[in-house]
Amino acid sequence: MKALLASAFLLTCALTATAQGQRRGFPREAFTTENPMAHDPVMAKDGDTYYLYATGRGIQQMTSKDRKTWMVLPQPVMTVIPGWTTDSVPGFESHVWAPDVIQWHGKWWMAYSCSTFGKNGSAIGLLSSRSLRSNMWKDEGCIITSHNWKKNADGSTSGDNWNAIDPNFVIDDATDTPWLVWGSFWDGIQLAPLDSTMHIAKDEKPRTIARRYDPNHEPSEPNPTSKYAGKNAIEAPFIFKHEGYYYLFVSWDYCCRGKKSNYRVAVGRSKDVVGPYLDKVGKDMLNGGGTVVLEGDKINWEAAGHCAAYTFDGQDIFICHGYSATRNGAAFLIQRPITWTPDGWPVIKL
């Protein structure tokens, strides 16, 4: 899709604050913490500084020199919400979900989600910047939208049986082609190639690459979070490249329920970015496969999910948010090193 609006967002930050403001959204002033609250975190490194972006009003942001002490900034990435977002997604206002950020061809690109809880009338938007340090972002419009899916009285269906949220960029090494992977519930995780402007390539349609369950299996328990979303409880895809494989991490089951959350992370891998993504026993994630690599220990963390993975300074790093077992289910940033089995499977210890 073509950009619908072009504008720049100039960001500023203050110097001091207290942690109390973080619980209400954005602090009035910047403050530092070694245990940041964050939901759906992603990271990037520009120069000597790490940048963390997360779900929040206009996209929450933090910076760090060492990934230990984080400066929580008082302003969001998006100080103005583009008008096309509220036109495209009824009910959406300013609480932006699940960003992703990548550097490609001399620019930083950020995708983000506009939605309302439990429904799939959603949109994925796009920003660009020459430098994360500049704090200047240009609105590049909409990458893709989905429309509420429903069964009609006559037995037919309408809308899209997938959800345009939780975007992640991945670059095909062989062709230098960017791809977007996204999705939540409904028919599961979607994938499509992008063009040089980071929009869906001409005449391309989304393809499903992972589901929580085999299409012929119908879970007996209802969805505890939404009567609209169905029971295919898979979302938050992230593809990480390692030694000739593309690893597709996904989150299974249910987030956003505090101490009742049962989020966990599963993975499969493929030699080709389009799949098939097979788990450790060879089952295709398209048919419900996936090897669990992280879940709550019920001591410090009730559940954990919505992950990302990076190689920083020669070390493979896994991040996600966890629901604290000792802080009433609040969501905090988790960072862990990734080690690898001799046969090439990731090991992540909570």
N, C-alpha and C positions, 0 to 999 in steps of 0.2 A: 504494500500500500504506500501511497505517496504521503509525505509529511503534510499535515493539515494546518500546522501553525509553526512559526519560527520565532523564538525569543531566547534571550539569554538570562541566566539567573546568577547574579553576583552574590557571593556568600561572604559573610563576615563572622568573626567569632570574638567573644569576650574572653576575659582572662581568669576569672575565679568564680566559684559557686559552691553549693552544697549538694550532696547526693540526693537529698529529698526531692528536688525538682524532677529528677529522672523518672520517678514513679508516676508523675502526672503527665508525662509526655516529654516535652523538651524543657531543659533547664533554662532559667533566665540568663545564666552565665555559664561559661565553660567550667568543667571540673574534671579532675583526674580520678581514676579508679583502677584497681587491679582485678575487679570482678564485675564487669559491665553487664547490665541487663540488656538483652538483645533477642530479637525474634527473627528467624530466617536470615542469618548473617552471611555475608560474602565479604571477601577481602581482595585487595590489590596492593602492589608496592610500586611507588613512583619515586625514583631517587632513593633517598635514605629513609623514607617514611611509608609506613603501612596505613592503609585506609580501610575502614570497616563501614559497610552500609547494611542497613537492616530495615525491616518493616516499621513503619511509623508515619506520623503526619508529615507528608512531603518527602519521606525517606530519611530515616535517622542516619547520622554519620559520626564517626570517631576517627582519631588519628593516634599513631603510636610510633616510636622509634625502635621498639624492641619486642612488640607483641605481648608485653607484660603489663605495662602501665598505659592506660588509654585516656586520651583527652576526649570527653564527650562534648560535642559542639552544640551551641545553643540554637543554631538555625538548621533547618532541613536542607537537603539538596535542592528541592523544588520550593522556592519561596512563593512562586505563583503556580497554581494548578492549571494546566492548559484547558481551555474551554471545550475542546473536542472530547475530553475524557468524560465529563459529566453528560455531554450530549449522547455519547455512545453507550454509557453504562448508567441507566436510571438507578438512583439511590447512592451512587458513588459521590463522595465529596472530597476528602483530602487524605484519608488514611490509606497510604500506598503500601502495597504488599510486595514482599519477596523480590527485591532487585537482583540483578546480576551485572557484573562489570568485567570488561575484557579490553585489552589493547590489541588493535589490529590495523595495519596499514597507516601508522602514524597518528592514530586517534584512539582515545578512550571512548568506548561505547557502553551505555548503561540501559538495560531493559528493566521494566517495572510492570507491576500488575495493578489493574483497576477492576474491582469487583465488589460484590456484597456477599456476606457469608452464606454458604450453602447453595448458591445459585450459580449457573454457568453463563449468564449474560455478562461477559467479561471482555477486557481488552488488555493487550500488552503494548505499552508505549516505549519510546526510544529517545534517549538523550545522547549527545556527543560532546566531547571536550578535547582540547589539545593537551591538557595537562591536568592531573588531579590536584596539583599544587595551586593551580590558578583559581580553582573553585568557580569556574565559569562553565555553565552547561547550556547547550542549545537544544531546544525541543525539535526532534526529528519526526514528530507525529506518531502514528499508530503502525505497529508491525502487523498485528492480526487481531481480529475480534471473534468472539463466539456468541451465539444467540441461544437464549434459554430453550432447552430441549424438553419436549413434553409428548406424552401420548394423547392423541385426540380421541374424542368419543367414538369415531368411526373405526378406530383401531390403527389409524395411520399415525405417523410421528412427524414432528416439525422441529426446527431449530437444529443445533449442532450437538452431537452426542460426545462432546469433549469440551474442555474448559480452558480458556485462554488466560491461565495464570501460571506462576512459578517458572519463569523463563530462565534458560541457561544457554549461553553461547558456547559452541565448540568449533574448532577449525579442523577441517580435513587435511591432514598432513600431505597427502598425495597430490591434491589439486589446489591447495590454499583456498578452499571454498569454506565460507562460514555457514554453519547450520544453527538452527534454533531447536532446542528440545524443551518441552513444556508439558503441563497438564496436571489434572487433579480429578480423581473419581470418574464418573461416567464411563467412557470406553478406555480410560487410562492415559498413558504417556504418549505424546505426539512428537513428531520430528518433521522438519521441512528445511530445505536449503534456502539460503539467503542470497541476495545479489550484492553488488559492491556498495550499496547504500544501507545494507543491513536490514532490508525489508524482504518479505517472502518473494522468492524468485518467480518470474512470470510463468503462469500456467501450472505452478506447483500446488499440490494439495497436501494437507497433513496426512501422515501415515502413523498408525499405532505401532509402538514398539515394545510396550510393557503393560501388563495388567496385574492387579492383585490376585485375581482368581482366573482359572480357566473359564472361557466364555460359557461353557456348558454347566458351570457350577453356580448355584444360587445360595449364598450364605443365609442361614436361618435367622440370625439375629439382625434386628433393624439397626440402621445408622443412628447412633446416639446423639449426633450433633446437628443433623438436619434431615427433615423429611423429603427434601428436594434432591439431595446429592446422590442417593442410591448407596450401594454397598461395596462398590469396587474401590476399596480404601487404599489407593496408591496416589502419590503426588510428589512434588518437589524433586524432579530429576536433576542430576548433575553428572556430566560426563568428564572423566579425568583420563588423560593419556599416560600410559606407562609401558615402556619397553615393548612397543609394537601392538599393544591392546588398547581399546577404548573401554573403560570401566564405567558402567551405568549404575550410579547410586540412586536409590529411590527411598522414599519414606512410606512405610506401611502403617495402616491403622489410623488412630485418631489423635490429632493435636488439639491444642487450644482449650483444654479442659482442666488446666491446673494439675492437681495431684491425681485426677482421674484420667489424665492422658496416658495412652499406651503406645505412642509413637515409637518406631524403631526403624533402623536402616538396613536395607538389603542391597545386594549388588549382583550384577552379571557382567560378562565381558564379551567383546567381539573384536575381530581383526578389521572390521569395516565399520565406519561410523553409522551406517544404516542398519546394522545388525546382521543376523540375529544375535541377540544378547543372551548368552547361556550362563546358567549358574554353575556351581561347583560340581554338580552331578549331571550336568548336560541338559537340564530342562530349559526351554526357551522362556524368557520373561514375558513374551507375548501371550503365553498360555499359563501364566501364573508362577513361573519360575522366579528364583531369587534366593541368594544365600545371605542370611542375616549376619551382619558384621558388628552391629551395635544396638544395644537396648538398655533400658534402665536397670540399675543394680538394686533398686528399692532401698538403698542405704543413703546415698547422697542424691541420687537422681531417680525420680519416678519413671521418667521416659526421656528419650532424646531423639532428635531428628531434624529434618530440613537442613541437609549438610552441604558442604562444599569441600573441595580438595585442591591443593596447590603444591608446587615445588618452590620453596623460598630458600635461597642461599644453599642449594644443594640438598635440602631436606624436604621430604614429602610430609605435608601437613593436612590433617583432617579437622574441619571445624563444623559445629552445628549449634543448635540451642538445646538446652536441657531443662526439664521441669524439676525444680529443686524439691527434694523430699524433706528438707529441713526449713525451707522458707515458703511454705504454704503453696507450693507448685509454681512459684514465679519462674520466668524464663531467663536463663543466664547463658552467656557465651561459654562454650566448651571448645578447647583446642587440644589436639592429641597428635603425636607423631604416627605416621603410617609405617609399619614394617611389612615385609612381604615374605610369604612362604616360598620354599624352593620351587614350587610349581606356579608361582606368580599370582597368588591371591592376597588381598590386603588383610592385615591384622590390625585392629584398632582396639585398644584397651581403655575402658572408661575409668 
